[in-house]
Amino acid sequence: MSHQWTGFVREPEAIHKVPKVALERAFLHRETHKVANDGTISLNKQQYETGRATIGATVTVRYQPDLSKVYIEWEEALVEVRPVDKLENAHVKRQQVRLAEG
């Protein structure tokens, strides 16, 4: 056994487990995107809802390579975002925009 590894055998308290969530987040892919006027970003041909507060902002997107989890960095936190549900959005009540008559 090499000298390097014997220290860990003699001192098991030197080995620290990293929480699974921290490990997963450490290896997320990263891209920068500008949030569209509808509060969405596009990632790999899929739109994700980021919320009204992010409209027009440039955000850092962090994601699993398989896109099973997608986050944005917002206000010093990772916020999970979800794909746009076009069927659900079709039934959302919206305020009618009144154009000035002139």
N, C-alpha and C positions, 0 to 999 in steps of 0.2 A: 504494500500500500504506500502511495507517495505521501511525503510529509504534508503536502498541501491539504489532503483530505483527512488526515488523522485528527486535525484540530476540530473538525466538525463532529467526528465520532466521540471525542472526549468532551466536547462542549455542545450538547444538543440545544441548549438555550440560544446559541448563536444562529440557529436556523429559524427564520421567521416565515410563517405562511402569509401570503398575500391574499386578501379577500378576492373571491372570484370576480366580483363586479369591478374592482379596481384593476385587475389584470385584463379583463375584457376591454375596458375603456382605454387602457394604455396602448392597445394595438388597433384602435379605430383608425380608419382612413380619414383624411382631412382634405377639404376643398373649401374655397371661398366663393360665395354666391351673393348676388344682389336679390333682395326680396322684391317680387313684382307688386304692382298696385293692387292686386287681389289677395295679397298676403300669402303667396305661395313661392316655392322655389322648385326648380326642375333638376332632378338628379337621375341620370341614366334613363332618360325618356319618361320618367314618372314624376308627377307633381305631388308636392308635399305641402300641407298646410302649416304655416308658421305663426299665424295670428296677426291681428290688426296692428298691434304695437310695433311689429317689425317691418311694416310696409316702408319700402324705400331704403331700408338699412342694408348694409353689407354684413353678412353673417358668415361665421365659420361653421361648416357642416361637417359633422363627424359621423361615421357610419361603419357598420360591419360590411365586409366585402360582399356578402350575399344579400345585403340590404334588409336583413331581418330586424335590425335596429338602426334608426336614423335619428340623430340629435342635431340641434343647433346650440352653439355657445351663445347664451343670452344672459346678460346681467350677472356675469361671473358664475354661471351654472350651466350644466348640460340639460337641455330641455328636449324630451323626446317629441318628435313630430310624426304625424301619420300621413299616409297617402290620402290624396283628395278623394272623397267618396262622391262621385259625380251624380249618382242617383239620389243621395241624401241632399246634396246641394240644389238639385232641381226643385225640391219641395220647401226650401227655406223661404220664409216670408221676408221680403225686402221692401224698404221704403221706396215709394215712387218718387222719381226725380222730377221736379217741376222746372221747366225751362222758362226763362224770362220771355214774356210776350213783348213784342215790340214792333 
